[in-house]
């Protein structure tokens, strides 16, 4: 009781009250000034415009060009199609990509009215339910990391076996929202530990400029398309490789942060129009002029750099025609 009376006495002391109120006001004023200064240090510079948005529902499958997309923490989403949320695996769960089966790049997986639709050259369309809760959940592996996937059934499995003309049994799996994602940081330490993705090789969003593709096309004397390099966001109205210097960008109400460059592999030698792999170009040409700095060898080794891998700082919607702003502080 004595302590309580002492506290009441202090609160009734006008001088003490004035000091406390004055101190609080000073703190709030300092916070307000600090916030204004922080906001003033952020500048936006227009660096380009979105000319294409590409969602790849099936890992290594054909891209769907969309007019707008939700940009979520795990990547782009258009309707029921989410980027790299479907994957082909072997019976023991190991991923199958265009590196092993180049003709996968000709397979289109789309979603409509609760059904998934598979299309490929000389194949009848296959439709099956997106949601198949009675099917088994398989333990899968992407670059040695464990991840789950819902088996899409026998019809989808048979469709791929016939299309790829193989005696090997493949299963189609789908990543579902309740499943635990892979951590890119387990493969590339530059990613935040909290970051999660479904079936992409690494980051949730890959950005590339048209000018960079044109620059490479001139060097190999071939008309390369952006689809060969499997980006999500294609930028126009900028110089070649300008995207290398964009540490943070704003597109629509989406905020993206650059994590690292995209190190390229033999998959770039698969022609997205024919599904034929040549195992040489344009990879060899990229190696001749797009190597990393010596102090980054421990990150990229000998892989040439082409495009940028980004994390999603603020989710939202982006659309073709959106201006791209580089954010600096």
N, C-alpha and C positions, 0 to 999 in steps of 0.2 A: 504493500500500500504506500509506503514511503516513496518508493521509486515512482509509482504512478503520480503521486502529488508533485514530485519533482519535475516530471515530464510536463504536467499541466502548467506548472509554473513557468517553465521555459517557453511553452507555446503562447502564454499570455504576455510574455515580455515583448513589447512592440519593437524594441530595438533588434532583438533576435529575429523577429518576423521580417522586419525590413531587410535585414542582411540576407536571410534565406531567399526572399522573393527577388532581391536584387541579383543574387548569385545565380538563381535559376534563369532569370531574364538574360544574364550575360552568356550563360551556356547556350541558350536557345539562339541568341543572336550570332554567336560564334558558329554554331552548326549551320545556320541559314547562310551566312557569308561563305562558309567552307563549301556548302553544296553549290552555291552560285558559281564560285570559282572553279569547282570541279566540272560543272556543266559547261562553263565558258571554255575550258581547255579542250573539250571535245569538238572536233571539226569534221564536217562532211564534205567530201570532194566527189563529184560525179566522175565515174571512171568507165562506165559502159552501160549496156542495156541487155536485158535477158532476151535472147532470140530463140531459145529452145529449152524446154523442160522435158527430161527423159526419165521415165520410171521403168525399172527392170524387175518385174514381178518375179520371174524365174532367174535364179543365178545362172549366168552365162547365156540366158535366153535373149530373144529379140526385145529391143526397147520399145516402149509405148510413148509416143510423143504426145504430150498433153498440154492444154492451154493454160492450166493453172494447177497448183498442187498444194496440199497442206505440207508444211515442213515440220515434222515432229522430231523428237529427240533421236529416234532410230532411223530417220531419213524421210524421203518423200512418199506421199500417199495421195492417190487419186481414186475416189470411190472405195471399192474393196481391194484395189491393187496397191500393195505396199512394196517398196523397193527391196529386192532380195529377201523376200519372205517365203519363197518356195525354192526348193533345191532337189536335185537328183542325187541319190546316194546309192552306194553298193549295198549288198545284203547285210554287211557288217557295219554299215553306217558311215563309211567314209565318203566325203563329198566327191561328186563327179562334175567337172567343169569343161569349158571349151578347150582346155589344155589337153585333156584326154580324149574328148569327143567334140571336135571342132564344129560338127553340124548342129550342135545345140544352139548356135547363134541364129539359126533359121527358125527356131521354134518360138511361136508366139503363145503366151499365156495371158489371157484376159479374163475379166470377171463381169458378169452381167446377171441381174435378177437372182442373186444367191447361188449362181453356178460359175464354176471355172471352165474356161474353154481352151482346149489345146488345138493348135493348128501347126502344120508343117508341110513342106513340099511332098506331094504325092501321097498325102495322108488324109483320111476322112476326119473331120472335126470330131473331137471327143468332148462331151460335156459331163460334168459330175458335180455334186454338191460341194460348195466351199467348206461348209461345216459338216464334219463327219465324226461326231463325238464318240461313236461306238468303236471307231478304228483305234488301233494300237498307237501308243506314243513310242517312237524309236529314239534310242540314244545315238546321236550322230557326232561327227567330228569335222571341224573346219580348221585346217592348218594345225591339227593336233589338239585343238581346244574342244572340249565337250559342249554339246548343245542338243536340245531336244527338237523333235519334229513330229507332227501328226501324220501318220501314213495315209496317203490319199487313195489307197485301194488297188485292187487287182487290175481294173480296167486301165488306169493310168500307167501302172507298171508295164502291162502288156503293150500299150501304145508306144512307149519309149523303146522297148526291146525291138518291136517291129520297125520303128522309124530308124533306129541306129543300126539295125541289121546285126545284132549281136546275140551271142548265146549267153552272155552275162546277164544276170537278173539285176535290174535297177529298180529302186523304189522312189516315188515322188513324195516328198514330205513338205509340210507347211508349218511355219513358225506361228504360234498362237500367243495372244497378249499375256496370258497367265504364265507363259514359260520364261525362264530366266535367260537373258541374253548373254552373248559373249562379251568379254571386256577387251577392247582393242589394245589396252595398256599391256595385256599379257603378251602381245605380239610386238607392239611398238610403244616404248616407254614414254613417248612424247604425249600420248593421250592421257586424259585424266582417269584416275582409278574408278571413278563413279560412272564413266561412259559405258553404255551398252549398245550392241547392235545385234541384228539377227544373223543373216548369212553373207553379208558383204565381206570382201577380203579383209578390210580394215575399218576405215571411218564411215560415218553415216551419210556424208555428202561429198561428192567429187565435182569440182568446178574446173572448167576448161574454156579457153577463148577460141573463137573461130580463127582469129589471126594466127594463133599458135599452130593450128592444124594446117592452115594455108602455108605457113612458113616451112613446115615439114614436107608438105606436098611438093613444094618447089624443089626441095633438096633431093627428094627421091624420084622426081619427075613422074608423079602419079597423082590422080585425083582422089585423095584420101577423104573419107567422111568422118565426122565427129563420132558416129556410132561405133567405129572401130575401137575407140578409146573409152567407151562406156561411161561418159560423164552423166551427172544428173542435171547440172546447170551449165548451159552454154551461153557465153557472153560475147556480144558483138560491140562494134564501135570502140575498139581499144587496140593498142599495139600488141604485137606478138609477145607473149610471156609477161605482159604487164601484170597478170594475176599472181605472179611469183611474189610481188611486193605488197599484196593486199593482206595485211595481218588481221583486219576485221572489216566486214562488209555489212551493209544494210540493203536488203532487197524487200520491197513492200514493207510489211511490219516484222519481217524476219531478220534476226541478227545472227551472223555466222562468224566463227573465229577460225583462222588458219592454224592447223596443227603441224602439217608437214607437207612436203611435195609427194607426189605419187610416183614411186619407183616402178618402172615398167618391166614386163616380162615377155615371154614368148607368145602370150595370148594376143599381143598387138599384131602378130603376123597372121592372124586368122582374118580372112576377108569376110566382112559381115553380109555381103551380098551373095557369096557362093558357099560359105562354110568350109573353104579350103585353107589349110595352113601351109605356109611356105617356109617357116622357121628361120627366116632371115630378115626381110624388110617389112616395115620400116624400123625395126628394132636396131639393126646394125647402124643405120644412119643416125638414129637418136643417140646411140652410144658415142658417136664421133663428135657430138657438140653439146650434149645435155648432161654432162657428168656433174656430180655434186662437188662442193668445195672439199679440199683435203681434210679439213677438220670435221667433216660430216660422213666420212667413209664408214665409221662405225655404225651409222644409221642405214645408209643406202647401199653400202658395198659397191658393186660395179653397175647397179641398175640405173639406167638413164632416167631423168626426171621429166615428167610431162603431165601437167595438171596439178591441182592442189586438193588435199584432203582437209575437210572442214568439220568442226563440231558445231552443234546448234546451241547457241547461247540463249536465243529467244525464239520460241516456236511461233508459227503464224501461217499466213498464206502468201505465196508468191505466184506471179503470173507472167506469161510472155508479154514483153513490152515494158515491164517494170524497169525503172532506172536502178543502176547499181552504184552505191556510194561507198567509198573507202572511208572508214572511220579512223581518225587519228586523235591522239591526246597529247 
